[in-house]
Amino acid sequence: MKHFIILPILLLSMAIYGQAKAPTKLERAKASVKKHLMRNLNDPSSYQSVEWGSVVAIQGTFDEQASAIPELKFLIDKMEYYKLFYESSGRTKNDWEISDGAKAIAIKNEQLYLDSFNLAKIQYDKAIAPYNRKYKAELLQYSIKHEFRAKNAMGALMLNCNVFVLDNEFKVESAYDCEE
């Protein structure tokens, strides 16, 4: 009688715990990065994993697409125009070789361009608000930081730190050195 009770419990627990789990984002990113490294390292057999960072989702914003809308493109250009002149006025007023009268004009222009920039920014924020309410940020990419050792072209074992950028399917799109 005991065997009839224990056997179904044992089978049930094996069925629950034996099911294959879907790989996590970290597992998928690690597998993709390792595959990329094995194809691109000078000596793939020398690869030694040191440390993995977490997977970071990179999402887009509507501001990145705003320049495609003529009204918003005009306001973006207007803000850049005033910002450019504001910055050049700031450099002029700090130039010690110009006269006091020219410095006063530069200070006045700097404030004028700053006010104009702020006004253009307010106009832009009002114009983009309806788009931001409708826009749902889409997932563009993932990134993961990875430290590893591998032999370079000269055969020396080197410590490397790279950030890998992966697409939605976790395929490596690019890699760059970590900023130290």
TORKOL-4160 file (C-alpha; in steps of 0.2 Angstrom, whole numbers, padded with zeros to 4 digits, m for minus):
180
<pt num="1" X="0000" Y="0000" Z="0000"/>
<pt num="2" X="0014" Y="0012" Z="0004"/>
<pt num="3" X="0022" Y="0009" Z="m0013"/>
<pt num="4" X="0005" Y="0014" Z="m0022"/>
<pt num="5" X="0005" Y="0031" Z="m0012"/>
<pt num="6" X="0024" Y="0035" Z="m0014"/>
<pt num="7" X="0025" Y="0030" Z="m0033"/>
<pt num="8" X="0012" Y="0043" Z="m0039"/>
<pt num="9" X="0020" Y="0057" Z="m0028"/>
<pt num="10" X="0037" Y="0052" Z="m0034"/>
<pt num="11" X="0031" Y="0053" Z="m0053"/>
<pt num="12" X="0022" Y="0069" Z="m0050"/>
<pt num="13" X="0037" Y="0078" Z="m0042"/>
<pt num="14" X="0048" Y="0071" Z="m0056"/>
<pt num="15" X="0035" Y="0078" Z="m0069"/>
<pt num="16" X="0035" Y="0095" Z="m0061"/>
<pt num="17" X="0054" Y="0097" Z="m0058"/>
<pt num="18" X="0059" Y="0088" Z="m0074"/>
<pt num="19" X="0051" Y="0100" Z="m0086"/>
<pt num="20" X="0063" Y="0111" Z="m0096"/>
<pt num="21" X="0062" Y="0129" Z="m0091"/>
<pt num="22" X="0064" Y="0142" Z="m0104"/>
<pt num="23" X="0081" Y="0150" Z="m0104"/>
<pt num="24" X="0082" Y="0167" Z="m0095"/>
<pt num="25" X="0088" Y="0183" Z="m0103"/>
<pt num="26" X="0104" Y="0181" Z="m0095"/>
<pt num="27" X="0107" Y="0163" Z="m0101"/>
<pt num="28" X="0102" Y="0168" Z="m0118"/>
<pt num="29" X="0114" Y="0183" Z="m0118"/>
<pt num="30" X="0128" Y="0173" Z="m0111"/>
<pt num="31" X="0126" Y="0159" Z="m0125"/>
<pt num="32" X="0125" Y="0172" Z="m0139"/>
<pt num="33" X="0141" Y="0181" Z="m0132"/>
<pt num="34" X="0151" Y="0165" Z="m0130"/>
<pt num="35" X="0146" Y="0160" Z="m0148"/>
<pt num="36" X="0151" Y="0177" Z="m0154"/>
<pt num="37" X="0168" Y="0176" Z="m0145"/>
<pt num="38" X="0172" Y="0158" Z="m0151"/>
<pt num="39" X="0170" Y="0165" Z="m0169"/>
<pt num="40" X="0180" Y="0180" Z="m0166"/>
<pt num="41" X="0194" Y="0177" Z="m0154"/>
<pt num="42" X="0212" Y="0174" Z="m0159"/>
<pt num="43" X="0213" Y="0158" Z="m0149"/>
<pt num="44" X="0195" Y="0152" Z="m0144"/>
<pt num="45" X="0202" Y="0138" Z="m0133"/>
<pt num="46" X="0210" Y="0150" Z="m0122"/>
<pt num="47" X="0194" Y="0159" Z="m0117"/>
<pt num="48" X="0191" Y="0160" Z="m0098"/>
<pt num="49" X="0175" Y="0169" Z="m0092"/>
<pt num="50" X="0179" Y="0181" Z="m0077"/>
<pt num="51" X="0163" Y="0191" Z="m0074"/>
<pt num="52" X="0146" Y="0194" Z="m0081"/>
<pt num="53" X="0136" Y="0210" Z="m0079"/>
<pt num="54" X="0117" Y="0210" Z="m0079"/>
<pt num="55" X="0106" Y="0211" Z="m0095"/>
<pt num="56" X="0101" Y="0229" Z="m0098"/>
<pt num="57" X="0086" Y="0232" Z="m0109"/>
<pt num="58" X="0088" Y="0247" Z="m0121"/>
<pt num="59" X="0071" Y="0256" Z="m0126"/>
<pt num="60" X="0068" Y="0269" Z="m0139"/>
<pt num="61" X="0059" Y="0286" Z="m0136"/>
<pt num="62" X="0048" Y="0296" Z="m0147"/>
<pt num="63" X="0061" Y="0310" Z="m0146"/>
<pt num="64" X="0072" Y="0299" Z="m0157"/>
<pt num="65" X="0059" Y="0299" Z="m0171"/>
<pt num="66" X="0053" Y="0317" Z="m0169"/>
<pt num="67" X="0064" Y="0324" Z="m0183"/>
<pt num="68" X="0053" Y="0314" Z="m0195"/>
<pt num="69" X="0038" Y="0326" Z="m0191"/>
<pt num="70" X="0040" Y="0343" Z="m0200"/>
<pt num="71" X="0033" Y="0353" Z="m0186"/>
<pt num="72" X="0044" Y="0345" Z="m0173"/>
<pt num="73" X="0059" Y="0345" Z="m0185"/>
<pt num="74" X="0057" Y="0364" Z="m0186"/>
<pt num="75" X="0056" Y="0366" Z="m0167"/>
<pt num="76" X="0072" Y="0355" Z="m0165"/>
<pt num="77" X="0081" Y="0365" Z="m0178"/>
<pt num="78" X="0076" Y="0381" Z="m0169"/>
<pt num="79" X="0082" Y="0375" Z="m0152"/>
<pt num="80" X="0099" Y="0370" Z="m0160"/>
<pt num="81" X="0100" Y="0387" Z="m0168"/>
<pt num="82" X="0097" Y="0397" Z="m0152"/>
<pt num="83" X="0108" Y="0385" Z="m0142"/>
<pt num="84" X="0123" Y="0388" Z="m0154"/>
<pt num="85" X="0121" Y="0407" Z="m0153"/>
<pt num="86" X="0119" Y="0406" Z="m0134"/>
<pt num="87" X="0136" Y="0396" Z="m0133"/>
<pt num="88" X="0145" Y="0408" Z="m0145"/>
<pt num="89" X="0139" Y="0423" Z="m0135"/>
<pt num="90" X="0145" Y="0415" Z="m0119"/>
<pt num="91" X="0163" Y="0413" Z="m0127"/>
<pt num="92" X="0162" Y="0431" Z="m0133"/>
<pt num="93" X="0158" Y="0438" Z="m0116"/>
<pt num="94" X="0173" Y="0429" Z="m0108"/>
<pt num="95" X="0185" Y="0435" Z="m0121"/>
<pt num="96" X="0196" Y="0447" Z="m0112"/>
<pt num="97" X="0203" Y="0456" Z="m0127"/>
<pt num="98" X="0186" Y="0464" Z="m0132"/>
<pt num="99" X="0180" Y="0481" Z="m0126"/>
<pt num="100" X="0168" Y="0483" Z="m0111"/>
<pt num="101" X="0154" Y="0489" Z="m0124"/>
<pt num="102" X="0156" Y="0473" Z="m0134"/>
<pt num="103" X="0155" Y="0462" Z="m0118"/>
<pt num="104" X="0139" Y="0471" Z="m0113"/>
<pt num="105" X="0132" Y="0467" Z="m0130"/>
<pt num="106" X="0138" Y="0449" Z="m0129"/>
<pt num="107" X="0130" Y="0447" Z="m0111"/>
<pt num="108" X="0113" Y="0455" Z="m0118"/>
<pt num="109" X="0114" Y="0443" Z="m0133"/>
<pt num="110" X="0117" Y="0428" Z="m0122"/>
<pt num="111" X="0102" Y="0432" Z="m0112"/>
<pt num="112" X="0092" Y="0435" Z="m0127"/>
<pt num="113" X="0097" Y="0418" Z="m0135"/>
<pt num="114" X="0094" Y="0409" Z="m0119"/>
<pt num="115" X="0076" Y="0416" Z="m0117"/>
<pt num="116" X="0073" Y="0412" Z="m0136"/>
<pt num="117" X="0080" Y="0394" Z="m0133"/>
<pt num="118" X="0069" Y="0392" Z="m0118"/>
<pt num="119" X="0054" Y="0398" Z="m0127"/>
<pt num="120" X="0057" Y="0386" Z="m0142"/>
<pt num="121" X="0059" Y="0372" Z="m0129"/>
<pt num="122" X="0042" Y="0375" Z="m0122"/>
<pt num="123" X="0035" Y="0376" Z="m0139"/>
<pt num="124" X="0043" Y="0359" Z="m0143"/>
<pt num="125" X="0037" Y="0351" Z="m0127"/>
<pt num="126" X="0019" Y="0356" Z="m0130"/>
<pt num="127" X="0020" Y="0350" Z="m0148"/>
<pt num="128" X="0028" Y="0333" Z="m0143"/>
<pt num="129" X="0016" Y="0330" Z="m0129"/>
<pt num="130" X="0002" Y="0322" Z="m0139"/>
<pt num="131" X="0015" Y="0310" Z="m0148"/>
<pt num="132" X="0022" Y="0305" Z="m0131"/>
<pt num="133" X="0005" Y="0300" Z="m0124"/>
<pt num="134" X="0002" Y="0289" Z="m0139"/>
<pt num="135" X="0019" Y="0282" Z="m0141"/>
<pt num="136" X="0024" Y="0266" Z="m0132"/>
<pt num="137" X="0042" Y="0263" Z="m0130"/>
<pt num="138" X="0048" Y="0248" Z="m0140"/>
<pt num="139" X="0062" Y="0237" Z="m0135"/>
<pt num="140" X="0076" Y="0240" Z="m0147"/>
<pt num="141" X="0091" Y="0231" Z="m0140"/>
<pt num="142" X="0099" Y="0223" Z="m0125"/>
<pt num="143" X="0117" Y="0225" Z="m0118"/>
<pt num="144" X="0128" Y="0215" Z="m0106"/>
<pt num="145" X="0145" Y="0218" Z="m0099"/>
<pt num="146" X="0157" Y="0204" Z="m0099"/>
<pt num="147" X="0175" Y="0202" Z="m0092"/>
<pt num="148" X="0185" Y="0188" Z="m0099"/>
<pt num="149" X="0203" Y="0182" Z="m0102"/>
<pt num="150" X="0209" Y="0176" Z="m0119"/>
<pt num="151" X="0225" Y="0175" Z="m0129"/>
<pt num="152" X="0229" Y="0189" Z="m0140"/>
<pt num="153" X="0238" Y="0188" Z="m0157"/>
<pt num="154" X="0255" Y="0187" Z="m0149"/>
<pt num="155" X="0249" Y="0172" Z="m0138"/>
<pt num="156" X="0249" Y="0182" Z="m0122"/>
<pt num="157" X="0234" Y="0179" Z="m0110"/>
<pt num="158" X="0225" Y="0196" Z="m0109"/>
<pt num="159" X="0211" Y="0202" Z="m0097"/>
<pt num="160" X="0197" Y="0210" Z="m0108"/>
<pt num="161" X="0181" Y="0219" Z="m0103"/>
<pt num="162" X="0168" Y="0222" Z="m0117"/>
<pt num="163" X="0150" Y="0228" Z="m0118"/>
<pt num="164" X="0140" Y="0218" Z="m0130"/>
<pt num="165" X="0125" Y="0225" Z="m0139"/>
<pt num="166" X="0112" Y="0212" Z="m0143"/>
<pt num="167" X="0096" Y="0213" Z="m0154"/>
<pt num="168" X="0079" Y="0207" Z="m0149"/>
<pt num="169" X="0083" Y="0189" Z="m0154"/>
<pt num="170" X="0099" Y="0190" Z="m0143"/>
<pt num="171" X="0111" Y="0190" Z="m0158"/>
<pt num="172" X="0127" Y="0201" Z="m0155"/>
<pt num="173" X="0126" Y="0216" Z="m0165"/>
<pt num="174" X="0141" Y="0225" Z="m0159"/>
<pt num="175" X="0154" Y="0225" Z="m0145"/>
<pt num="176" X="0165" Y="0239" Z="m0138"/>
<pt num="177" X="0178" Y="0240" Z="m0124"/>
<pt num="178" X="0171" Y="0245" Z="m0107"/>
<pt num="179" X="0175" Y="0262" Z="m0101"/>
<pt num="180" X="0187" Y="0261" Z="m0087"/>
